[in-house]
Amino acid sequence: MSVPPDQDRIFSLCQAKPGDHVRVTQVTAGKLLKKRLVSMGVLINARLHVIQRRGGSLVVGYDSSRIAIGAAMSQHILVRAI
């Protein structure tokens, strides 16, 4: 079984489209932003579903929660399609 080429590609969350399912691989941010993301439940290996996109801002779902992530913050969250 071959893996689709985009499935191994790592990209920033700000590039994801509504309907995409992604897994967080890395957060390239300072200590304060990482702490904020952890408090929101965005952890390494977290599975996110992009629900809505307005400009660079996103609404993502995980488990039974939904959170809004601003454009600047989403640039620091690296993900892989799942």
Buried (B, 14 or more C-beta within 10 A) or exposed (E): EEEEEEEEEEBBBBEBEEEBEBBBBEBEBEEEBBEEBEEBEBEEEBEBBBBEBEEBBBBBBBEEEEBEBEBEBBBBBBBBBE
